[in-house]
Amino acid sequence: MAKQFYTAQDLSELLSVSESKAYGLIRTMNEELQNQGFLVVRGRAPAAYVEKRFFGLSGEDG
């Protein structure tokens, strides 16, 4: 089953960045989502949003 949320460790591996950088990215993405009216989970980023923001993929693209 595919992950619904990425942790800082997941993002660190996926994007080849440090864990502290990954935490900063999660914080930024969660602020963006919160400003759009979504609920967020601290320390986690929705996998679909990460894929959209970094790779330009939507849920339908695969």
N, C-alpha and C positions, 0 to 999 in steps of 0.2 A: 504494500500500500504506500502510495506517495505521501510525502510529508505535507501537512497543511501549513505548518509554520517552520521557519528557519531560526535557529539560535545563532549566537555570535560565533560559536565554533563551526557551525555549518557554513555560514557566510565566509568565514576566514578561509576555509578549504575551497569553497566554490569560487571565490574571487581572488584568491592568493594574496590576502592582506592579513595584517596582524589582527589578533582578537580585539585589541582596543579600538582599532579602526572599524572593525565590524560592529562593535557596540555603538560607535558614533553613527554609522550608517543606519542601524536599526532605529536609533533615537530620531534621526532625521526623517526616515520613512514613516515612523509612527506619528510624528508631529504633522506631517503632510496628510496622513489618513485622518487624524483627529480633526484637523481643520476642515476636512471634507464631510465631517459628521459621523465618521465610523468609530466604533469602539476598538480599542487596541489592547494588546497584552504586552505589558512591559517586558523588555528583554527578548521579545520574539517578533518576527516580521512575517506577514502572510506570504507564503511561497508564490502565489499568483502575482502579488504586487512586486516582489523582488524580481521575478522573471520579466514582468512588464517594464519595470524601470531600468534594468540593466541589459536586458537582451531584446526588448521590444516585442515580446511575445504576449499574446492574450491567452486566456483559457482555451479558446477555440483553436488556436494555432498549434497547440500541442505542447 
